[in-house]
Amino acid sequence: MEKTTSRYIALPAALIALGLGVMAATAAFAGWLEHGSAIFLSLAESGMAWCF
């Protein structure tokens, strides 16, 4: 009975963590699309563009 209870707790927690990770990745990608050229230009000005 204890295994069943922990399964009912672990699965929603894992799904919530996965959802938060997907949301963070989506926000990072949207930020890159919005500000990617400015990020690249600032890296190019400092000479670090070739590091990435």
C-alpha distance matrix in Angstrom:
0.0 3.8 5.5 5.3 6.5 8.9 10.1 11.0 12.9 14.5 15.9 17.9 19.0 20.3 22.0 23.7 24.9 26.2 27.9 29.5 30.7 32.3 34.0 35.4 36.7 38.2 39.9 41.2 42.6 44.2 45.8 47.1 48.7 50.2 51.5 51.6 55.4 55.9 53.4 55.2 58.6 57.7 56.4 59.6 61.8 60.2 60.4 56.6 56.3 56.7 53.7 51.3
3.8 0.0 3.8 5.5 5.2 6.3 8.7 10.1 10.9 12.2 14.5 16.4 16.9 18.2 20.4 21.8 22.6 24.3 26.2 27.4 28.5 30.4 32.0 33.1 34.6 36.4 37.8 39.0 40.6 42.3 43.6 44.9 46.7 48.2 49.3 49.3 53.1 53.5 50.9 52.7 56.1 55.0 53.7 57.0 59.0 57.3 57.6 53.9 53.7 54.1 51.0 48.7
5.5 3.8 0.0 3.8 5.5 5.2 6.2 8.8 10.0 10.3 12.1 14.8 15.3 16.0 18.2 20.1 20.7 21.9 24.1 25.6 26.3 28.1 30.0 31.2 32.3 34.1 35.9 36.9 38.2 40.1 41.6 42.7 44.4 46.1 47.2 47.0 50.8 51.4 48.7 50.4 53.8 53.0 51.5 54.6 56.9 55.2 55.3 51.5 51.2 51.4 48.5 46.1
5.3 5.5 3.8 0.0 3.8 5.5 5.1 6.4 8.9 9.9 10.8 13.1 14.6 15.4 17.0 18.9 20.2 21.2 23.0 24.8 25.9 27.2 29.0 30.6 31.7 33.2 35.0 36.4 37.6 39.2 40.9 42.2 43.6 45.3 46.7 46.6 50.4 51.1 48.6 50.4 53.8 53.1 51.8 54.9 57.2 55.8 55.9 52.2 51.6 52.0 49.2 46.6
6.5 5.2 5.5 3.8 0.0 3.8 5.3 5.2 6.5 8.7 10.4 11.8 12.8 14.6 16.2 17.4 18.8 20.5 21.9 23.3 24.8 26.4 27.8 29.3 30.8 32.3 33.8 35.3 36.8 38.2 39.7 41.2 42.8 44.2 45.5 45.7 49.5 49.9 47.5 49.5 52.8 51.9 50.8 54.1 56.1 54.7 55.1 51.4 51.0 51.6 48.7 46.2
8.9 6.3 5.2 5.5 3.8 0.0 3.8 5.4 5.1 5.9 8.5 10.5 10.6 12.0 14.3 15.5 16.3 18.0 19.9 21.1 22.2 24.1 25.7 26.8 28.3 30.1 31.5 32.7 34.3 36.0 37.3 38.7 40.4 41.9 43.0 43.1 46.9 47.2 44.7 46.6 49.9 48.9 47.7 51.0 53.0 51.5 51.8 48.1 47.8 48.3 45.4 43.0
10.1 8.7 6.2 5.1 5.3 3.8 0.0 3.8 5.3 5.1 6.0 8.8 9.8 10.4 12.2 14.2 15.2 16.2 18.1 19.9 20.8 22.3 24.2 25.6 26.7 28.3 30.1 31.4 32.6 34.3 35.9 37.2 38.7 40.4 41.6 41.6 45.4 46.0 43.5 45.3 48.7 48.0 46.7 49.8 52.1 50.7 50.9 47.2 46.6 47.1 44.3 41.7
11.0 10.1 8.8 6.4 5.2 5.4 3.8 0.0 3.8 5.8 5.8 7.0 9.0 10.5 11.4 12.9 14.8 16.0 17.2 19.0 20.6 21.8 23.2 25.0 26.4 27.6 29.3 30.9 32.2 33.5 35.2 36.8 38.1 39.6 41.1 41.3 45.1 45.7 43.5 45.4 48.7 48.0 47.1 50.2 52.4 51.2 51.5 47.9 47.2 48.0 45.3 42.6
12.9 10.9 10.0 8.9 6.5 5.1 5.3 3.8 0.0 3.8 5.7 6.0 6.4 8.8 10.4 11.1 12.5 14.5 15.8 16.9 18.6 20.4 21.5 22.9 24.7 26.1 27.4 29.0 30.6 31.9 33.3 35.0 36.6 37.8 39.1 39.5 43.3 43.6 41.3 43.4 46.6 45.7 44.7 48.0 50.0 48.7 49.2 45.6 45.1 46.0 43.2 40.6
14.5 12.2 10.3 9.9 8.7 5.9 5.1 5.8 3.8 0.0 3.8 5.7 5.1 6.0 8.6 9.9 10.4 12.1 14.1 15.3 16.3 18.2 19.9 21.0 22.3 24.1 25.7 26.8 28.4 30.1 31.4 32.7 34.5 36.0 37.1 37.2 41.0 41.4 38.9 40.8 44.2 43.3 42.1 45.3 47.5 46.1 46.4 42.7 42.2 42.9 40.1 37.5
15.9 14.5 12.1 10.8 10.4 8.5 6.0 5.8 5.7 3.8 0.0 3.8 5.4 5.1 6.2 8.6 9.9 10.5 12.2 14.2 15.2 16.4 18.3 19.9 21.0 22.4 24.3 25.7 26.8 28.4 30.1 31.4 32.8 34.5 35.9 35.9 39.7 40.4 38.1 39.9 43.3 42.8 41.7 44.7 47.0 45.9 46.1 42.4 41.6 42.3 39.7 36.9
17.9 16.4 14.8 13.1 11.8 10.5 8.8 7.0 6.0 5.7 3.8 0.0 3.8 5.4 5.0 6.0 8.5 9.7 10.3 12.2 14.0 15.1 16.3 18.2 19.8 20.8 22.3 24.2 25.5 26.6 28.3 30.0 31.3 32.6 34.2 34.6 38.4 38.9 36.8 38.9 42.2 41.5 40.8 43.9 46.0 45.0 45.5 41.9 41.1 42.2 39.7 36.8
19.0 16.9 15.3 14.6 12.8 10.6 9.8 9.0 6.4 5.1 5.4 3.8 0.0 3.8 5.4 5.1 6.2 8.6 9.8 10.6 12.3 14.2 15.3 16.5 18.3 19.9 21.1 22.5 24.3 25.7 26.9 28.6 30.3 31.5 32.7 33.1 36.9 37.1 34.9 37.0 40.2 39.3 38.5 41.7 43.7 42.5 43.1 39.5 39.0 40.0 37.3 34.6
20.3 18.2 16.0 15.4 14.6 12.0 10.4 10.5 8.8 6.0 5.1 5.4 3.8 0.0 3.8 5.4 5.1 6.1 8.5 9.9 10.5 12.2 14.2 15.3 16.4 18.2 19.9 21.0 22.4 24.2 25.6 26.8 28.5 30.1 31.3 31.3 35.1 35.6 33.2 35.1 38.5 37.8 36.7 39.8 42.0 40.8 41.1 37.4 36.7 37.5 34.9 32.1
22.0 20.4 18.2 17.0 16.2 14.3 12.2 11.4 10.4 8.6 6.2 5.0 5.4 3.8 0.0 3.8 5.4 5.0 6.0 8.6 9.7 10.4 12.2 14.1 15.2 16.3 18.2 19.8 20.9 22.3 24.1 25.5 26.8 28.4 29.9 30.1 33.8 34.6 32.5 34.4 37.7 37.3 36.4 39.4 41.7 40.8 41.2 37.6 36.6 37.6 35.3 32.2
23.7 21.8 20.1 18.9 17.4 15.5 14.2 12.9 11.1 9.9 8.6 6.0 5.1 5.4 3.8 0.0 3.8 5.4 5.0 6.2 8.6 9.9 10.5 12.3 14.2 15.2 16.4 18.3 19.9 20.9 22.4 24.3 25.7 26.8 28.3 28.8 32.6 33.0 31.0 33.2 36.4 35.7 35.1 38.3 40.2 39.3 40.0 36.6 35.8 37.1 34.7 31.8
24.9 22.6 20.7 20.2 18.8 16.3 15.2 14.8 12.5 10.4 9.9 8.5 6.2 5.1 5.4 3.8 0.0 3.8 5.4 5.2 6.2 8.7 9.9 10.5 12.3 14.2 15.3 16.5 18.3 19.9 21.0 22.5 24.4 25.7 26.7 27.0 30.8 31.1 28.7 30.8 34.1 33.3 32.4 35.6 37.7 36.5 37.1 33.5 32.9 34.1 31.5 28.7
26.2 24.3 21.9 21.2 20.5 18.0 16.2 16.0 14.5 12.1 10.5 9.7 8.6 6.1 5.0 5.4 3.8 0.0 3.8 5.5 5.0 6.2 8.6 9.9 10.5 12.2 14.2 15.3 16.4 18.2 19.9 21.0 22.5 24.3 25.5 25.5 29.2 30.0 27.8 29.5 32.9 32.5 31.5 34.5 36.8 35.9 36.2 32.7 31.6 32.6 30.3 27.3
27.9 26.2 24.1 23.0 21.9 19.9 18.1 17.2 15.8 14.1 12.2 10.3 9.8 8.5 6.0 5.0 5.4 3.8 0.0 3.8 5.4 5.1 6.2 8.6 9.9 10.5 12.3 14.2 15.3 16.4 18.3 19.9 21.0 22.4 24.1 24.5 28.2 28.9 27.1 29.1 32.3 32.0 31.4 34.4 36.6 36.0 36.5 33.2 32.0 33.3 31.3 28.1
29.5 27.4 25.6 24.8 23.3 21.1 19.9 19.0 16.9 15.3 14.2 12.2 10.6 9.9 8.6 6.2 5.2 5.5 3.8 0.0 3.8 5.5 5.0 6.1 8.6 9.8 10.5 12.2 14.2 15.2 16.4 18.3 19.9 20.9 22.2 22.8 26.6 26.8 24.9 27.2 30.3 29.6 29.2 32.3 34.2 33.5 34.3 30.9 30.1 31.6 29.4 26.5
30.7 28.5 26.3 25.9 24.8 22.2 20.8 20.6 18.6 16.3 15.2 14.0 12.3 10.5 9.7 8.6 6.2 5.0 5.4 3.8 0.0 3.8 5.4 5.1 6.1 8.5 9.9 10.5 12.2 14.1 15.2 16.4 18.4 19.9 20.9 20.9 24.7 25.2 22.9 24.9 28.2 27.6 26.8 29.8 32.0 31.1 31.6 28.2 27.2 28.5 26.2 23.3
32.3 30.4 28.1 27.2 26.4 24.1 22.3 21.8 20.4 18.2 16.4 15.1 14.2 12.2 10.4 9.9 8.7 6.2 5.1 5.5 3.8 0.0 3.8 5.4 5.1 6.1 8.6 9.8 10.5 12.1 14.1 15.2 16.4 18.2 19.8 19.7 23.5 24.4 22.5 24.3 27.6 27.5 26.8 29.6 32.0 31.6 31.9 28.6 27.2 28.5 26.7 23.3
34.0 32.0 30.0 29.0 27.8 25.7 24.2 23.2 21.5 19.9 18.3 16.3 15.3 14.2 12.2 10.5 9.9 8.6 6.2 5.0 5.4 3.8 0.0 3.8 5.5 5.1 6.1 8.6 9.9 10.5 12.2 14.2 15.3 16.4 18.1 18.8 22.4 23.0 21.4 23.7 26.7 26.5 26.3 29.2 31.2 30.9 31.7 28.6 27.3 29.1 27.4 24.1
35.4 33.1 31.2 30.6 29.3 26.8 25.6 25.0 22.9 21.0 19.9 18.2 16.5 15.3 14.1 12.3 10.5 9.9 8.6 6.1 5.1 5.4 3.8 0.0 3.8 5.4 5.1 6.2 8.6 9.9 10.5 12.3 14.3 15.3 16.2 16.8 20.5 20.7 18.8 21.1 24.2 23.6 23.2 26.4 28.2 27.7 28.6 25.3 24.3 26.2 24.3 21.2
36.7 34.6 32.3 31.7 30.8 28.3 26.7 26.4 24.7 22.3 21.0 19.8 18.3 16.4 15.2 14.2 12.3 10.5 9.9 8.6 6.1 5.1 5.5 3.8 0.0 3.8 5.4 5.1 6.1 8.6 9.8 10.5 12.3 14.2 15.2 14.9 18.7 19.5 17.5 19.3 22.6 22.4 21.8 24.6 26.9 26.5 26.9 23.6 22.2 23.8 22.1 18.8
38.2 36.4 34.1 33.2 32.3 30.1 28.3 27.6 26.1 24.1 22.4 20.8 19.9 18.2 16.3 15.2 14.2 12.2 10.5 9.8 8.5 6.1 5.1 5.4 3.8 0.0 3.8 5.4 5.1 6.1 8.5 9.8 10.5 12.2 14.1 14.3 18.0 19.0 17.6 19.5 22.6 22.9 22.7 25.2 27.5 27.6 28.2 25.2 23.4 25.2 24.0 20.5
39.9 37.8 35.9 35.0 33.8 31.5 30.1 29.3 27.4 25.7 24.3 22.3 21.1 19.9 18.2 16.4 15.3 14.2 12.3 10.5 9.9 8.6 6.1 5.1 5.4 3.8 0.0 3.8 5.5 5.1 6.1 8.6 9.9 10.5 12.0 13.1 16.6 17.0 15.8 18.2 21.0 20.8 21.1 23.9 25.7 25.8 26.8 24.0 22.6 24.9 23.6 20.4
41.2 39.0 36.9 36.4 35.3 32.7 31.4 30.9 29.0 26.8 25.7 24.2 22.5 21.0 19.8 18.3 16.5 15.3 14.2 12.2 10.5 9.8 8.6 6.2 5.1 5.4 3.8 0.0 3.8 5.5 5.0 6.2 8.7 9.8 10.3 10.6 14.4 14.8 12.9 15.2 18.2 17.9 17.8 20.6 22.6 22.5 23.3 20.4 19.0 21.2 19.8 16.7
42.6 40.6 38.2 37.6 36.8 34.3 32.6 32.2 30.6 28.4 26.8 25.5 24.3 22.4 20.9 19.9 18.3 16.4 15.3 14.2 12.2 10.5 9.9 8.6 6.1 5.1 5.5 3.8 0.0 3.8 5.3 5.0 6.2 8.6 9.9 9.4 13.1 14.4 13.0 14.5 17.7 18.2 18.0 20.3 22.7 23.0 23.5 20.7 18.6 20.6 19.7 16.3
44.2 42.3 40.1 39.2 38.2 36.0 34.3 33.5 31.9 30.1 28.4 26.6 25.7 24.2 22.3 20.9 19.9 18.2 16.4 15.2 14.1 12.1 10.5 9.9 8.6 6.1 5.1 5.5 3.8 0.0 3.8 5.4 5.1 6.2 8.6 9.4 12.7 13.8 13.3 15.3 17.9 18.5 19.0 21.3 23.2 24.0 24.9 22.4 20.4 22.8 22.3 18.9
45.8 43.6 41.6 40.9 39.7 37.3 35.9 35.2 33.3 31.4 30.1 28.3 26.9 25.6 24.1 22.4 21.0 19.9 18.3 16.4 15.2 14.1 12.2 10.5 9.8 8.5 6.1 5.0 5.3 3.8 0.0 3.8 5.4 5.0 5.9 7.5 10.8 11.0 10.3 12.9 15.2 15.4 16.1 18.7 20.3 20.9 22.1 19.8 18.1 20.9 20.3 17.3
47.1 44.9 42.7 42.2 41.2 38.7 37.2 36.8 35.0 32.7 31.4 30.0 28.6 26.8 25.5 24.3 22.5 21.0 19.9 18.3 16.4 15.2 14.2 12.3 10.5 9.8 8.6 6.2 5.0 5.4 3.8 0.0 3.8 5.4 5.2 4.6 8.3 9.4 8.2 10.0 12.9 13.5 13.7 15.9 18.1 18.7 19.5 17.1 15.0 17.6 17.2 14.1
48.7 46.7 44.4 43.6 42.8 40.4 38.7 38.1 36.6 34.5 32.8 31.3 30.3 28.5 26.8 25.7 24.4 22.5 21.0 19.9 18.4 16.4 15.3 14.3 12.3 10.5 9.9 8.7 6.2 5.1 5.4 3.8 0.0 3.8 5.8 5.4 8.2 10.2 10.3 11.4 13.9 15.3 15.9 17.5 19.6 20.9 21.6 19.6 17.0 19.5 19.7 16.5
50.2 48.2 46.1 45.3 44.2 41.9 40.4 39.6 37.8 36.0 34.5 32.6 31.5 30.1 28.4 26.8 25.7 24.3 22.4 20.9 19.9 18.2 16.4 15.3 14.2 12.2 10.5 9.8 8.6 6.2 5.0 5.4 3.8 0.0 3.8 6.0 8.0 8.8 9.8 11.9 13.4 14.5 16.0 17.7 19.2 20.6 21.9 20.2 18.0 21.0 21.3 18.5
51.5 49.3 47.2 46.7 45.5 43.0 41.6 41.1 39.1 37.1 35.9 34.2 32.7 31.3 29.9 28.3 26.7 25.5 24.1 22.2 20.9 19.8 18.1 16.2 15.2 14.1 12.0 10.3 9.9 8.6 5.9 5.2 5.8 3.8 0.0 3.8 5.7 5.4 6.2 8.7 10.1 10.8 12.4 14.3 15.6 16.9 18.4 16.8 15.0 18.2 18.5 16.1
51.6 49.3 47.0 46.6 45.7 43.1 41.6 41.3 39.5 37.2 35.9 34.6 33.1 31.3 30.1 28.8 27.0 25.5 24.5 22.8 20.9 19.7 18.8 16.8 14.9 14.3 13.1 10.6 9.4 9.4 7.5 4.6 5.4 6.0 3.8 0.0 3.8 5.5 5.1 6.1 8.6 10.0 10.6 12.1 14.2 15.5 16.3 14.5 12.1 15.0 15.6 12.9
55.4 53.1 50.8 50.4 49.5 46.9 45.4 45.1 43.3 41.0 39.7 38.4 36.9 35.1 33.8 32.6 30.8 29.2 28.2 26.6 24.7 23.5 22.4 20.5 18.7 18.0 16.6 14.4 13.1 12.7 10.8 8.3 8.2 8.0 5.7 3.8 0.0 3.8 5.4 5.1 6.1 8.6 9.8 10.3 12.2 14.3 15.0 14.1 11.5 14.6 16.0 13.8
55.9 53.5 51.4 51.1 49.9 47.2 46.0 45.7 43.6 41.4 40.4 38.9 37.1 35.6 34.6 33.0 31.1 30.0 28.9 26.8 25.2 24.4 23.0 20.7 19.5 19.0 17.0 14.8 14.4 13.8 11.0 9.4 10.2 8.8 5.4 5.5 3.8 0.0 3.8 5.4 5.1 6.1 8.6 9.7 10.5 12.4 14.1 13.4 11.7 15.3 16.3 14.7
53.4 50.9 48.7 48.6 47.5 44.7 43.5 43.5 41.3 38.9 38.1 36.8 34.9 33.2 32.5 31.0 28.7 27.8 27.1 24.9 22.9 22.5 21.4 18.8 17.5 17.6 15.8 12.9 13.0 13.3 10.3 8.2 10.3 9.8 6.2 5.1 5.4 3.8 0.0 3.8 5.5 5.3 6.2 8.6 10.0 10.9 12.3 10.8 9.3 12.9 13.2 11.6
55.2 52.7 50.4 50.4 49.5 46.6 45.3 45.4 43.4 40.8 39.9 38.9 37.0 35.1 34.4 33.2 30.8 29.5 29.1 27.2 24.9 24.3 23.7 21.1 19.3 19.5 18.2 15.2 14.5 15.3 12.9 10.0 11.4 11.9 8.7 6.1 5.1 5.4 3.8 0.0 3.8 5.5 5.1 6.0 8.6 10.0 10.3 9.1 6.6 10.0 11.2 9.7
58.6 56.1 53.8 53.8 52.8 49.9 48.7 48.7 46.6 44.2 43.3 42.2 40.2 38.5 37.7 36.4 34.1 32.9 32.3 30.3 28.2 27.6 26.7 24.2 22.6 22.6 21.0 18.2 17.7 17.9 15.2 12.9 13.9 13.4 10.1 8.6 6.1 5.1 5.5 3.8 0.0 3.8 5.4 4.9 6.1 8.6 9.7 9.8 8.1 11.6 13.3 12.6
57.7 55.0 53.0 53.1 51.9 48.9 48.0 48.0 45.7 43.3 42.8 41.5 39.3 37.8 37.3 35.7 33.3 32.5 32.0 29.6 27.6 27.5 26.5 23.6 22.4 22.9 20.8 17.9 18.2 18.5 15.4 13.5 15.3 14.5 10.8 10.0 8.6 6.1 5.3 5.5 3.8 0.0 3.8 5.4 5.1 6.4 8.6 8.6 8.3 12.0 12.9 12.8
56.4 53.7 51.5 51.8 50.8 47.7 46.7 47.1 44.7 42.1 41.7 40.8 38.5 36.7 36.4 35.1 32.4 31.5 31.4 29.2 26.8 26.8 26.3 23.2 21.8 22.7 21.1 17.8 18.0 19.0 16.1 13.7 15.9 16.0 12.4 10.6 9.8 8.6 6.2 5.1 5.4 3.8 0.0 3.8 5.4 5.2 6.1 5.0 4.8 8.5 9.1 9.3
59.6 57.0 54.6 54.9 54.1 51.0 49.8 50.2 48.0 45.3 44.7 43.9 41.7 39.8 39.4 38.3 35.6 34.5 34.4 32.3 29.8 29.6 29.2 26.4 24.6 25.2 23.9 20.6 20.3 21.3 18.7 15.9 17.5 17.7 14.3 12.1 10.3 9.7 8.6 6.0 4.9 5.4 3.8 0.0 3.8 5.4 5.0 5.9 4.7 7.8 9.9 10.5
61.8 59.0 56.9 57.2 56.1 53.0 52.1 52.4 50.0 47.5 47.0 46.0 43.7 42.0 41.7 40.2 37.7 36.8 36.6 34.2 32.0 32.0 31.2 28.2 26.9 27.5 25.7 22.6 22.7 23.2 20.3 18.1 19.6 19.2 15.6 14.2 12.2 10.5 10.0 8.6 6.1 5.1 5.4 3.8 0.0 3.8 5.5 7.7 8.1 11.0 12.7 13.8
60.2 57.3 55.2 55.8 54.7 51.5 50.7 51.2 48.7 46.1 45.9 45.0 42.5 40.8 40.8 39.3 36.5 35.9 36.0 33.5 31.1 31.6 30.9 27.7 26.5 27.6 25.8 22.5 23.0 24.0 20.9 18.7 20.9 20.6 16.9 15.5 14.3 12.4 10.9 10.0 8.6 6.4 5.2 5.4 3.8 0.0 3.8 5.6 7.7 10.3 11.0 12.8
60.4 57.6 55.3 55.9 55.1 51.8 50.9 51.5 49.2 46.4 46.1 45.5 43.1 41.1 41.2 40.0 37.1 36.2 36.5 34.3 31.6 31.9 31.7 28.6 26.9 28.2 26.8 23.3 23.5 24.9 22.1 19.5 21.6 21.9 18.4 16.3 15.0 14.1 12.3 10.3 9.7 8.6 6.1 5.0 5.5 3.8 0.0 3.8 5.7 7.2 8.5 10.8
56.6 53.9 51.5 52.2 51.4 48.1 47.2 47.9 45.6 42.7 42.4 41.9 39.5 37.4 37.6 36.6 33.5 32.7 33.2 30.9 28.2 28.6 28.6 25.3 23.6 25.2 24.0 20.4 20.7 22.4 19.8 17.1 19.6 20.2 16.8 14.5 14.1 13.4 10.8 9.1 9.8 8.6 5.0 5.9 7.7 5.6 3.8 0.0 3.8 5.5 5.4 7.5
56.3 53.7 51.2 51.6 51.0 47.8 46.6 47.2 45.1 42.2 41.6 41.1 39.0 36.7 36.6 35.8 32.9 31.6 32.0 30.1 27.2 27.2 27.3 24.3 22.2 23.4 22.6 19.0 18.6 20.4 18.1 15.0 17.0 18.0 15.0 12.1 11.5 11.7 9.3 6.6 8.1 8.3 4.8 4.7 8.1 7.7 5.7 3.8 0.0 3.8 5.5 5.9
56.7 54.1 51.4 52.0 51.6 48.3 47.1 48.0 46.0 42.9 42.3 42.2 40.0 37.5 37.6 37.1 34.1 32.6 33.3 31.6 28.5 28.5 29.1 26.2 23.8 25.2 24.9 21.2 20.6 22.8 20.9 17.6 19.5 21.0 18.2 15.0 14.6 15.3 12.9 10.0 11.6 12.0 8.5 7.8 11.0 10.3 7.2 5.5 3.8 0.0 3.8 5.4
53.7 51.0 48.5 49.2 48.7 45.4 44.3 45.3 43.2 40.1 39.7 39.7 37.3 34.9 35.3 34.7 31.5 30.3 31.3 29.4 26.2 26.7 27.4 24.3 22.1 24.0 23.6 19.8 19.7 22.3 20.3 17.2 19.7 21.3 18.5 15.6 16.0 16.3 13.2 11.2 13.3 12.9 9.1 9.9 12.7 11.0 8.5 5.4 5.5 3.8 0.0 3.8
51.3 48.7 46.1 46.6 46.2 43.0 41.7 42.6 40.6 37.5 36.9 36.8 34.6 32.1 32.2 31.8 28.7 27.3 28.1 26.5 23.3 23.3 24.1 21.2 18.8 20.5 20.4 16.7 16.3 18.9 17.3 14.1 16.5 18.5 16.1 12.9 13.8 14.7 11.6 9.7 12.6 12.8 9.3 10.5 13.8 12.8 10.8 7.5 5.9 5.4 3.8 0.0
